[in-house]
Amino acid sequence: MPSSSAIKWILLLGLLFVASSCSTFSFPPLSHEPVRLVSLQMPDVVREELPYDAILTYNADEEPEFKNVCFRWMAEQIYTRSPSLYCYSAEDWSTQRLDPTCVDSLEDLKGQTSPVFCVGRENMRLDYRGRLIVRFHPRDVKPVHNRLECYVEYYQDGKLLRTNRVSARVAVER
């Protein structure tokens, strides 16, 4: 049967070994899941240059450091079974037509988007965890635009990242 002093020395050496192995081994930082936007809420009707609050809901492991929220206006494709007898409004249309405010085909409305515009931190506030309210003034809006799309730029682990995109249907009034 080993003596109690030998058992103490073995335990002491074991503790020293465990302590020294933990101090020399560095654990990699835990990686966080990316921020994911869930929804965008907007008023049903907007007018250019009036202030509006966009409400974004998101999922995140921990509270992200937001940098910008970026928006763009889009023209969603309209689906019909037969061509209309009317023209479709497309203000500032770039082609040479007799009436530059009228587009005669739904196909011409595809891909009409505004330039991206971003809103900085000074116009953001957290309502509660997972809900970000962003104050912005719509600009570069055309009557054909009927959807607002956005994404968020944020910092995570020292890197600037982008979220997925979410959108909401919005009518534009002049």
C-alpha positions in Angstrom: 0.0 0.0 0.0 1.5 3.4 -1.0 2.2 5.9 1.7 0.0 9.0 2.0 3.0 11.3 1.2 3.5 9.5 -2.2 -0.2 9.9 -3.0 0.0 13.6 -2.1 3.0 14.0 -4.5 1.3 12.2 -7.3 -1.8 14.4 -6.8 0.3 17.5 -6.6 2.2 16.6 -9.8 -1.2 15.8 -11.6 -2.6 19.2 -10.6 0.5 21.0 -11.8 0.3 19.1 -15.1 -3.3 20.1 -15.6 -2.8 23.7 -14.6 0.2 24.1 -16.9 -1.5 22.4 -19.9 -4.5 24.8 -19.5 -2.3 27.9 -19.3 -0.3 27.0 -22.5 -3.3 26.0 -24.5 -5.4 28.8 -26.0 -9.0 28.2 -26.7 -10.3 29.6 -30.0 -12.9 32.3 -29.6 -16.4 31.2 -29.9 -17.8 32.0 -33.3 -21.2 33.7 -33.4 -24.0 33.0 -35.7 -24.6 35.8 -38.3 -27.3 38.3 -37.7 -30.4 37.3 -39.6 -33.2 39.7 -40.5 -36.7 38.3 -40.1 -39.0 41.1 -41.2 -39.4 44.7 -42.3 -42.5 46.7 -41.3 -43.4 49.9 -43.1 -46.5 52.1 -43.5 -48.6 51.0 -46.4 -48.3 54.3 -48.2 -45.2 56.6 -48.3 -44.4 60.0 -49.8 -41.0 61.1 -50.9 -38.9 63.2 -48.4 -41.2 62.7 -45.4 -39.6 60.9 -42.4 -40.7 57.3 -41.8 -39.8 54.6 -39.3 -38.8 51.3 -40.7 -39.1 48.5 -38.1 -36.7 45.6 -38.5 -36.9 42.4 -36.5 -33.8 40.2 -36.3 -32.2 37.2 -34.7 -28.8 37.4 -33.2 -26.7 35.5 -30.5 -25.8 38.7 -28.9 -26.5 42.4 -29.5 -24.7 43.3 -32.7 -22.9 46.6 -33.4 -24.9 48.1 -36.2 -23.2 50.4 -38.7 -25.7 51.1 -41.5 -29.1 50.1 -42.7 -29.3 50.2 -46.5 -32.4 50.5 -48.6 -33.5 50.4 -52.2 -36.8 50.8 -53.9 -38.0 48.1 -56.3 -40.7 47.6 -58.9 -42.3 44.2 -58.3 -43.4 42.3 -61.4 -47.1 42.5 -61.9 -48.7 39.3 -63.1 -51.7 39.4 -65.5 -53.3 36.9 -67.9 -53.6 39.3 -70.8 -52.1 42.6 -71.8 -53.8 45.7 -70.5 -55.3 48.4 -72.8 -53.6 51.0 -70.7 -50.1 52.1 -70.2 -48.1 51.8 -66.9 -46.6 54.7 -65.2 -42.8 54.9 -65.3 -41.8 58.4 -64.6 -38.3 59.4 -65.7 -38.2 56.6 -68.2 -34.9 56.8 -70.1 -36.0 55.6 -73.5 -37.1 57.9 -76.3 -40.8 57.5 -76.3 -43.6 59.9 -77.3 -44.8 59.9 -73.7 -41.9 59.5 -71.3 -44.2 59.0 -68.3 -45.9 55.9 -69.8 -44.6 52.4 -70.4 -46.7 50.1 -72.6 -45.4 46.7 -71.4 -45.2 45.1 -68.0 -41.9 43.7 -69.1 -40.5 47.2 -69.2 -41.1 47.6 -65.5 -38.9 44.6 -64.5 -35.6 45.6 -62.9 -36.5 49.1 -62.1 -34.7 49.8 -58.8 -33.5 52.9 -57.1 -29.9 53.4 -56.1 -29.0 52.0 -52.7 -29.2 54.6 -49.9 -27.9 53.9 -46.4 -28.8 55.3 -42.9 -26.2 55.6 -40.2 -26.3 54.8 -36.5 -27.5 58.3 -35.6 -30.9 57.4 -37.1 -31.2 53.9 -35.4 -32.6 52.9 -32.1 -33.2 49.6 -30.4 -36.7 49.3 -29.2 -35.9 46.0 -27.4 -33.6 43.1 -28.2 -34.3 41.8 -31.7 -36.2 45.0 -32.9 -34.4 47.9 -34.6 -36.2 51.1 -35.5 -34.7 53.1 -38.4 -35.7 56.7 -39.2 -35.3 57.6 -42.9 -36.5 59.9 -45.6 -37.5 58.1 -48.9 -35.7 59.4 -51.9 -35.3 58.4 -55.6 -38.8 57.0 -55.4 -40.8 56.5 -58.6 -44.5 55.6 -59.0 -43.6 52.2 -60.3 -41.8 51.3 -57.1 -44.0 49.2 -54.8 -41.5 47.3 -52.6 -38.8 48.5 -50.2 -35.8 46.1 -49.7 -33.2 46.5 -47.0 -30.1 44.9 -45.4 -28.0 45.8 -42.4 -24.2 46.3 -42.1 -22.8 45.3 -38.7 -19.5 44.5 -37.0 -18.9 41.0 -35.6 -15.5 39.8 -34.3 -13.9 42.9 -35.8 -15.3 42.3 -39.3 -17.8 44.3 -41.3 -20.6 41.9 -42.3 -24.0 42.2 -44.1 -27.3 40.5 -43.2 -29.7 38.8 -45.5 -32.2 41.1 -47.3 -35.9 41.6 -46.3 -38.5 43.6 -48.0 -42.0 45.0 -47.5 -44.7 46.0 -50.0 -45.2 49.8 -50.0 -47.3 52.1 -52.2 -45.8 55.4 -53.3 -47.8 58.6 -53.3 -46.8 61.8 -55.0 
